[in-house]
Amino acid sequence: MQQLRLLASCLLTLSVLRLIQGFAPIFKTIPSSSSSSSLPPPLSAPSAVVPRSSSSSRLYAIGVLAKKAKQAALKEYVAQGIDDQVMDVYKTMKEKMSSVDDLSQPQAPGPLQISLTKRKGTITVIAEYKRKTSEAETGFINEMFDPELLSPTFREFGASAIAVMADERMGGCTYRDIDAFVEEQRRSKNEVPGPIPVINNDLIVDELQIAQSVASQCVACVISLAVVGVEECETLIKAAKAVNLETLVVVSTREQAQQAVDLGARMLLVKIVDENPTDRAALVEAKWSVVHDLTVPENDDGRPQDVCRIAYISARNNKQLLEVEEAWALRDKGFNAVWVGEALYKSGVDATEHPGAIIRAMKSKSSVRWASPKASSGRGEGAREYLGDILM
């Protein structure tokens, strides 16, 4: 048995090496239906990446492989022919990029940043939609509803935005899911509450994906500084600004956060690697230390520009709802918003612990000093009663 395991490990290592060596530039194949002058240029060599601490090395290694896979997917997309709408946005973006102002200069907050940044002592929630998870035995989240069914739930229970993991390998979703969320939100234009924005959480590695985001009517996209590097991150932020697309930059260290601000990012998504979910106080403090007391450019009136601080909440591998307590602690620490994904689906379609109930619990005025949403399949004292009271 040990010999078989050793053989399997060697084969896996060999496969990864071949994967890294086997990818060609994305835009090598040019569709015959489009002229070469109108197509995006080949990707440049990988730019310098930000310094990495030991805690972020694993995330970076995974990011390298994910980036290679995404480049291969984009190459296939281009070979099949770029959609006309995406190409029109891409051309407009390239024309306007040269006129984009210095990103370090004062910037007015965009609609999404305003929506996520409320008064002190409150927290807003970004609800992430994905079909795949690293925890499920099958790799897919059980009892996952389609966008048309979950979209109104996110809106009606208080989410400030919806993020769609539009990477089929990592999240099991595509741009068709984005389109479904956008369309459902559009139909609620004359309702109360009204539509909430949709964020593209694809693994963004190229300007073409910025054009795809705009063509899908997203209001923002997510860029990982550790994955794309400093130079490419700046290019992607400029490309997004050229077509009025807001950006959330993922950071895991203070150095990355400061570099992101220097590049013009005004929404920072803190995602800590190797976090210890059992020590909530230390985890919250570690996340806050990434974005606290950054050097931010000043507005014309001498005050620092607004920076929206968003914390990523990982799902605990249990039936409790400690993620809600973490959201409260992050709110009290000073974060403006939390990003919640797999934790929303831990209880499936349970009547009192469904995604909407968890969102509303996170947004409640409660504190870890006075209340607890802890549950264990309905047997945790006060669990269902508490979330049920929130729904009343």
C-alpha positions in Angstrom: 0.0 0.0 0.0 2.8 2.4 0.9 4.5 1.7 -2.5 1.2 2.5 -4.3 0.9 5.8 -2.4 4.5 6.7 -3.3 3.8 5.9 -6.9 0.6 8.0 -6.9 2.5 10.9 -5.3 5.2 10.8 -8.0 2.7 10.7 -10.8 0.9 13.7 -9.3 4.1 15.7 -9.0 5.0 14.8 -12.7 1.5 15.9 -13.8 1.9 19.3 -12.1 5.3 19.9 -13.6 3.9 19.1 -17.1 1.0 21.4 -16.4 3.3 24.3 -15.6 5.5 23.7 -18.6 2.8 23.0 -21.1 0.8 26.3 -21.2 1.4 28.6 -24.2 0.5 32.3 -24.4 -3.3 32.8 -24.5 -3.6 34.7 -27.7 -1.4 32.6 -29.9 -4.4 31.4 -32.0 -6.2 34.2 -33.8 -9.7 33.6 -34.9 -10.1 34.1 -38.6 -13.3 36.1 -38.1 -11.4 39.1 -36.5 -8.5 41.1 -37.7 -5.2 40.9 -35.8 -5.2 44.6 -35.0 -8.5 44.4 -33.0 -7.5 41.4 -30.8 -5.8 41.7 -27.4 -2.1 41.2 -27.5 -0.3 38.2 -26.1 0.2 38.2 -22.4 3.5 39.5 -21.3 6.0 37.7 -19.1 4.9 37.4 -15.5 5.6 40.6 -13.7 7.3 41.0 -10.4 5.3 39.8 -7.5 5.0 41.4 -4.1 7.1 40.1 -1.2 5.5 37.1 0.4 5.6 36.1 4.0 5.8 32.4 4.8 2.0 32.4 5.6 1.1 33.4 2.1 3.5 31.1 0.2 1.0 28.3 0.0 -1.7 30.6 -1.4 0.8 31.9 -4.0 1.8 28.4 -5.1 -1.9 27.6 -5.6 -2.4 30.9 -7.4 0.4 30.1 -9.9 -1.3 26.9 -11.0 -4.8 28.5 -11.0 -3.4 31.4 -13.2 -1.9 28.9 -15.7 -5.2 27.1 -15.9 -7.1 30.4 -16.4 -4.7 31.5 -19.1 -5.4 28.2 -20.9 -9.1 28.7 -20.6 -8.8 32.3 -22.0 -6.8 31.0 -24.9 -9.5 28.5 -25.7 -12.1 31.3 -25.5 -10.2 33.5 -27.9 -9.7 30.6 -30.3 -13.5 30.0 -30.4 -14.1 33.7 -31.2 -14.6 36.6 -28.8 -18.2 37.8 -28.4 -18.9 41.0 -30.3 -20.1 42.8 -27.1 -17.0 41.9 -25.2 -14.8 43.0 -28.1 -16.6 46.4 -28.3 -15.9 46.9 -24.6 -12.3 45.8 -25.0 -11.7 48.3 -27.8 -13.3 51.2 -25.8 -11.2 50.2 -22.8 -7.9 50.2 -24.7 -8.8 53.6 -26.2 -9.5 55.2 -22.8 -6.7 53.6 -20.8 -4.1 56.2 -22.0 -6.2 59.0 -20.6 -6.7 57.4 -17.1 -5.5 59.8 -14.5 -2.8 58.9 -12.0 -4.4 56.4 -9.7 -2.6 57.8 -6.6 -4.6 61.0 -7.0 -7.8 61.7 -5.1 -10.7 59.4 -6.3 -14.4 59.7 -5.6 -15.9 56.5 -4.2 -17.8 54.4 -6.6 -21.4 53.1 -6.1 -20.3 49.8 -4.8 -17.8 51.3 -2.3 -20.5 53.7 -1.1 -23.0 50.8 -0.7 -20.5 48.7 1.3 -19.3 51.6 3.6 -22.0 52.5 6.1 -21.8 54.4 9.4 -19.4 53.2 12.2 -20.7 50.3 14.2 -22.4 48.6 11.2 -21.3 45.9 8.8 -22.4 45.1 5.3 -22.4 41.6 3.7 -21.1 40.5 0.3 -22.8 37.1 -0.4 -20.7 34.8 -2.6 -22.4 32.3 -4.9 -20.5 29.2 -5.8 -21.3 25.6 -6.5 -18.0 24.0 -5.6 -16.4 23.8 -2.2 -13.1 22.3 -0.9 -15.0 20.8 2.1 -17.8 18.8 0.4 -17.1 15.1 -0.3 -18.3 15.4 -3.8 -16.7 18.8 -4.4 -20.1 20.4 -4.9 -22.3 22.1 -2.4 -25.4 20.0 -1.7 -28.9 21.5 -2.2 -27.5 24.5 -4.0 -30.3 26.5 -5.7 -30.0 28.2 -9.0 -29.2 32.0 -9.2 -32.8 32.8 -10.0 -33.9 31.4 -6.6 -31.1 32.6 -4.4 -30.8 36.1 -5.9 -34.0 37.5 -4.3 -33.0 35.8 -1.0 -29.7 37.7 -0.9 -31.4 41.0 -1.7 -34.4 40.6 0.7 -32.3 39.5 3.7 -29.9 42.5 3.5 -26.9 41.6 1.4 -25.2 44.7 -0.1 -23.8 42.8 -3.1 -23.5 39.4 -4.7 -20.2 37.9 -5.8 -20.2 35.1 -8.3 -17.2 32.7 -8.4 -17.2 32.7 -12.2 -14.3 30.3 -12.5 -15.6 26.9 -13.4 -12.6 25.0 -12.0 -12.7 26.6 -8.5 -16.3 27.7 -8.1 -18.3 25.6 -10.5 -19.9 28.7 -12.0 -19.6 30.5 -15.3 -20.5 33.9 -16.7 -24.0 32.5 -17.4 -24.5 32.5 -13.7 -23.5 36.2 -13.5 -26.0 36.9 -16.3 -28.7 35.2 -14.3 -28.1 37.2 -11.2 -27.9 40.4 -13.1 -31.2 39.7 -14.9 -33.0 38.8 -11.7 -31.7 41.9 -9.9 -32.8 44.0 -12.9 -36.3 42.8 -12.6 -36.5 44.1 -9.0 -35.9 47.7 -10.1 -39.3 48.9 -8.9 -39.4 46.8 -5.8 -38.4 47.3 -2.2 -35.6 46.5 -1.5 -34.3 47.3 -5.0 -31.5 45.7 -7.0 -28.1 45.0 -5.5 -24.8 45.0 -7.5 -23.1 41.9 -8.8 -19.4 41.4 -8.6 -17.3 39.2 -10.9 -15.1 36.9 -8.7 -13.4 35.2 -11.6 -9.7 34.8 -11.4 -8.8 38.0 -13.2 -5.4 37.7 -15.0 -6.0 39.6 -18.2 -7.7 42.8 -19.5 -10.0 40.7 -21.6 -11.7 39.6 -18.4 -12.3 43.2 -17.5 -14.2 43.6 -20.8 -16.1 40.4 -20.0 -17.1 41.8 -16.6 -18.5 45.0 -18.1 -20.3 43.1 -20.9 -22.0 41.0 -18.2 -23.0 44.3 -16.4 -21.0 43.6 -13.3 -20.2 46.7 -11.2 -16.9 45.4 -10.0 -14.3 42.6 -10.3 -11.8 41.0 -7.9 -8.1 41.1 -8.5 -5.6 39.1 -6.4 -2.3 41.1 -5.9 -0.4 38.0 -5.0 -1.5 36.1 -8.1 -1.0 38.8 -10.8 1.8 40.8 -9.3 2.3 44.6 -8.8 2.7 45.7 -12.5 -0.2 43.6 -13.8 -2.4 44.7 -10.9 -1.9 48.3 -11.7 -2.6 47.7 -15.4 -5.8 45.8 -14.5 -7.0 48.6 -12.1 -6.4 51.2 -14.9 -8.3 49.0 -17.4 -11.2 48.7 -15.0 -11.3 52.5 -14.3 -11.3 53.2 -18.1 -14.7 51.4 -18.3 -16.0 52.5 -14.9 -15.6 49.1 -13.3 -14.7 49.1 -9.6 -12.1 46.8 -8.3 -11.6 44.8 -5.0 -8.0 43.9 -4.5 -7.3 40.7 -2.4 -4.4 41.1 0.1 -3.1 38.9 2.8 -0.3 40.9 4.3 0.2 44.5 5.4 2.8 45.0 2.6 0.4 43.9 0.0 -2.3 46.2 1.4 -0.1 49.2 1.3 1.1 48.4 -2.2 -2.6 48.0 -3.3 -3.4 51.4 -1.9 -0.4 52.9 -3.6 -1.6 51.4 -6.9 -5.0 53.1 -6.5 -7.1 50.4 -4.9 -9.8 51.7 -2.6 -11.5 48.5 -1.6 -9.3 45.9 0.1 -10.4 42.3 0.6 -8.4 40.7 3.4 -7.9 37.0 3.1 -5.6 35.4 5.7 -3.8 32.2 4.8 -3.4 29.4 7.4 -5.9 31.0 9.7 -6.7 29.4 13.0 -10.5 29.5 13.3 -10.5 28.3 16.9 -8.9 31.5 18.2 -11.4 34.2 17.0 -9.7 37.1 18.8 -6.3 36.4 17.3 -7.8 35.8 13.8 -9.7 39.1 13.9 -6.7 41.0 15.2 -4.5 39.4 12.4 -7.0 40.5 9.7 -7.2 44.0 11.1 -3.5 44.4 11.3 -3.3 44.0 7.5 -5.4 47.1 6.8 -5.1 49.2 9.9 -3.2 52.5 9.8 -2.3 52.4 6.2 -0.8 55.4 4.5 -3.6 56.7 2.3 -3.4 59.7 -0.1 -5.3 62.8 1.0 -8.3 64.5 -0.6 -8.2 68.1 -1.5 -9.6 69.0 1.9 -6.6 67.3 3.6 -8.5 64.3 4.9 -7.4 60.7 3.9 -9.3 59.1 1.1 -11.9 56.5 2.0 -10.7 52.9 1.9 -13.3 50.2 2.3 -11.9 47.4 4.4 -13.5 44.0 3.7 -12.8 40.7 5.6 -13.1 37.3 4.1 -14.8 34.8 6.5 -13.9 31.2 5.9 -16.4 28.5 6.7 -15.8 26.4 9.8 -15.8 22.7 9.3 -18.6 22.1 11.8 -22.4 22.7 12.1 -22.1 25.7 14.3 -22.4 29.3 13.2 -19.3 30.8 14.6 -18.9 32.8 11.4 -21.7 35.1 12.6 -19.7 35.8 15.8 -16.7 36.5 13.7 -18.7 39.0 11.6 -19.7 40.8 14.8 -16.1 40.9 16.1 -14.9 42.2 12.7 -17.5 44.9 12.8 -16.5 46.0 16.2 -12.9 46.1 15.2 -13.5 48.5 12.4 -14.1 46.5 9.2 -16.7 48.0 6.8 -17.9 44.7 5.2 -17.5 40.9 5.3 -17.3 38.5 2.4 -19.2 35.3 3.1 -19.2 32.2 0.8 -19.4 28.6 1.9 -20.6 29.5 5.4 -24.0 30.6 3.9 -24.7 27.1 2.8 -23.7 25.0 5.8 -27.2 24.3 6.8 -28.7 23.8 3.4 -32.3 24.9 3.1 -33.0 24.8 6.9 -35.9 27.1 7.6 -34.0 29.1 10.3 -30.4 28.8 9.1 -30.6 29.3 5.4 -28.4 31.9 3.6 -30.8 34.7 4.2 -31.0 34.1 7.9 -27.2 34.0 8.3 -26.9 37.3 6.4 -29.4 39.0 8.6 -27.8 37.6 11.7 -24.4 39.0 10.6 -26.0 42.4 10.1 -27.8 42.4 13.4 -26.8 44.8 16.2 -25.9 41.9 18.5 -22.5 41.4 20.1 -20.4 38.4 21.2 -20.7 39.8 24.7 -24.5 39.5 24.8 -25.6 36.9 22.3 -24.5 33.8 20.4 -25.8 32.3 17.2 -24.1 29.0 18.0 -25.9 25.9 16.7 -25.3 22.2 16.4 -27.9 20.8 14.0 -30.6 22.6 16.1 -29.4 21.3 19.4 -27.2 24.2 20.4 -28.8 26.2 23.2 -30.4 29.4 21.9 -29.3 28.7 18.3 -32.5 28.3 16.4 -34.4 30.5 18.8 -31.9 33.3 18.2 -31.8 33.1 14.5 -35.6 32.7 14.5 -35.9 35.9 16.5 -33.8 37.7 14.0 -36.2 36.6 11.2 -39.3 37.8 13.1 
